[in-house]
Amino acid sequence: MSFKIVTDSCANLTDELIEKYDLEILSLAFYVKGEEYYSYTKGEETNLKRFYTMMRNKEAITTSLISRKVCLDVFESILKNGQDLLYIGFSSGLSGSYHVCAATLEELQEKYPERKIYHVDSLAASLGQGLLVYYAIVQKEAGKNIEEVYNWQLENRLRLCHWFTVEDLFFLKRGGRLSATAAVFGTMLSIKPVIHVDNGGRLIPVSKVRGRKKSLEALVDRMDATAINVTEQYIFISHGDCIEDAEYVATQIRNRMNVKDILINYIDPVIGAHSGPGTVALFFVGSER
């Protein structure tokens, strides 16, 4: 039986992947000066450079949970079409959006008892979530059924490693991730945090380094220490409008490890509103998070 893979805009997948594998994307919204925008609209390009320019100008940007109507419209259109459905959602440790989607799917299961409906809390963000979706695509393309793909997700999601750093501590401070005092002194001393996503899908500062380049190299050090089966891996890197820094990380990885390939893409506005411009994030499969 055919099944459809659905994720949301926080997965930060490229338009090419979305179109090639006919993925359905639920879009989260963000707000600038009271006006609502969507992170992803099929067939339309979000002006991410403009978004990050607004952030650099310290515009107040807010975000909200995914709309139940957005979930219902997309999910029900798939089920009405006679397809089963696997939803892989943004970490519940960072947003309540997953719970909105899961609750909607549970209601729809009662309405469509003949359909197979599964939902996975990725406990991941940005292209970490995107990498889990990518592995689901690979398995589906290889002929795995929906139960097999779902079970693989549950068994392997905590081996999906996230390591990232930020350029400007202001945005972590504004989001309550860092105290005002720490942000001021960190900025003065050019201190850059190295942060990961833990097993609960939450952001956890792990260490601090001095200087931007060292913080980028620290991401690669973490990968070098914990990545498994490196030669078989596709590595994902996302960035907050700092492509040169993302490419620097990619070059360091290629210099030190023989990976299969590397994909680089923007961080979407909903995540970017909290992490800020200059964020660089690295995602890979490791022995543990």
N, C-alpha and C positions, 0 to 999 in steps of 0.2 A: 504493500500500500504506500502510495506517495505521501510524503510529509513535507511540511513547510518549516523552514527555520526563520524565526523572528527574533530580532534583538531591538535595542533602542539606540538613539543617537549618541549616547555616551560611550558606545563601543568604538567610535572614531574610525570606522572602516572607510576605505577609499570608495569613491563612486564606481571605480572600475570593478572592484570586488562585489559590490552590491548589485551591480547590473549583470555581471557575468554569471553569478550564482542565484539571481532572482530572489534576493533576500527582501524581507519586509522589515522596515525600520519604523519604530515608534518614536516620535520626536518629542523631546522635552522642550520647555519654553524658557526664555529669559526675558527680562524687562529692562528697558532703558528709558528713563524719564516717563515711566508709566505706560510706555508702549510695548506691546507684546510681540516677540519674534520667536520663530522656531529654529532650533539648531539644525534641523534637516527637513527639507521638502524635496520630494522626488522630482528630478528634472530641473531643479533650481540650484544655483550655486550660492552658498552663504559667503558674504564678503568678510572673510576672517581677518584680513589685514585691517580693514576698517574697524572691526570689533576690537582687535588688540590695540589699535591706535586710541580708541576710546578708553581702554583700560589704562594705557600709559598716561592718559590725561586725567586719570583718577575719577572717571565717570562712575557714578553709583549704579552698579548692575546687580540685579537680583534674579533669583531663579525660583522655580516652584516644582512641586511633584508633577508627575505625568498625569494628564487628564484621563479620567475613567472613560470618557467618550472616545478619546483617541484609541485607547486600548480596545474598547468594545467594537468600534467600527472596523479596525484591522483584523482582530481575532475572528469576529463573526463572519466576515467576508471569506476568510479561509475555510472555516468549518462548513459554511453553506455550500462551498464549492466542492465538498466531499473529501477534503484533505485533512490528514492528521497534523498536529502542530507541536513544535518544540520551541519554547521561548527561553532565551538566555538573557537575563536581565542585569542591570547595573547593581553594584553591591548594596545590599541592605544595610551595611555598616556605614554608608555614606549618604543614603537617600531612602525615603520611604516609598519611592516609585515602584520598586520590585513588589512590595506588598499590595499596592493598588492593582498591578497587573495579575499577580497570583490570585487575588480575591476575584477578579473579573473572570479569570479562566475557570476557577472552581464553580462559579455560577453557570458558566457556559457548558461545563461538563454535564450538569444536570439537564440542560436543554438539548445537548447533543450527546447522549450516552453512547452512541455507536462510534464516536470519534475517539482516537487516542490523543490525549492532551497532557503534555508534560511541561513543567516550568523549572528552571534552574536559577538559583541565586548564585551568580558568578563569583560573588565575594571579590570582585575585581572592578577595575575602572579603566577608562580610556582604552588604549590598544591592548591592555591586559585582558579586558573583556573581549575586545576584538580578536585576540589570539585564540581564546576559547571558542569563539564563533568560527574562526578559521578551521580549527581542528574538527569541529562538528561538520563543516562543509567537506573537508577531506574524507571523513569517514562515510558521510552520506554518498559522496561520489564513488567511493570504493564498494558501495552496495550494502553498508551496514543499515539495519532497520532502526526505527526510532527508539526502541528500548535499549538497543546496544549503544547508540550515541548518547542517550540520556545517562545511562549507567557509567559510561566513560567520563562524562562531565563531572559527575559526583565523585568519582574515584580519583580524578586528576586535578581538580580545580585548585587544590591547595599546594600543588607543585608549580603553579603559574606565578612566577616571581615578578614583582614590581619594584623598581628602584628609580627614584627621581630626585631632582634638585631644582631649586628655584633661583631666579636672578634677584628678585625684589621681595624682601621680607614683608613689605607693606600689606600684600594681599593675604598672606597667612595670618598676619595680625588682625586684619579687618574681618577675616572669617573665624576668628577666635582660636586659631591653631597655635598662636604665638603671642606672648605678652608684649605690651607696648615697649617696656624697658628692654626686653631681649631683642626686639626688632630694631630699636634705636642703636644699641651697642653693636649688634650684629652687622648692621649697615656700616657703621663707622669703622669697624675692624675688617670689613669684607669677609664676614663669616657666612658660609653657605651651608644650609642643612642638607644632609643626605637622609631621605625618608623612604619608607617602604609601606606596603599594604600588608597587614597581618592576617592571621587566619580567620579573624572576624570581619575582614573586609574594611578595616579602619586604617586611617593614616597614622603612622607611628614614626616620629623622628628617631633616628638610630645614631647618627654621629654628626659632627660638624667639621668642616674643613675650611681652610683659609684660601680664598681665591676661586674664581670661576673655573679655570681650567682644571684645577685639582678636584673640584667637585664633580666635573664631568668624568674625569678619569676614575674617580671613586665608584661610579656606577659600573664601569667596565671591570674594576677589581672585584666587585661583588659577583658579577656574572662569572668571571674567571674562577672564583672560589666554589660556586655552587651549581653551575649549569651541568646538565647531563646530556650525553649523546650529542655533543655540540655539532658534529659534522652533518647531522640529520635535521638540524633545527632551522626554522625560519624565525628570525629575530625581528621584533617590531619596536619601533622608536616613535614616540609622539613628541610634539614640541608646541610651545606657545609663541608662534611667530619668531622663531630663531633657528631657521633652517641650517645656518652655518654651524651652530653648536651641535645640532642633531647629526649633521654629516661628520663632524669631528668625532663624535662617539662611535658612529658607524665605522670610520676609518680605524680607530683604535681597536675595535672588535676584530676587524679583518686582519689587522697587523698581528694580533695575538692569538686568534682562534680561526679555525677553518670552518666557518658556518656555511649553511646551504645558501641562504639569501637574507637580505634585510629589507624591510618595508618601513618607510618613513611617512608620517602624515601629521596633520594639524591636530591639536587638542581642540575639541568642540567648545562653543561658548559657555555651556552649562558648567562643565568642569573648569574651563579657563577662567570663569568669573571668580573662582575660589583660589586657583593656583597662580594665576597671573601670567603676563607676558614673560618670556624668558625661561619658562619651565621646560625641562627636558626629562623625559621618562623612558626607561628601558624595560623591555618585557621579554621573558624567555622561560623555558621550562627548566626547573632545577630540582635538586634533591629535597629541598624544602623551601618555604618562603623565607 
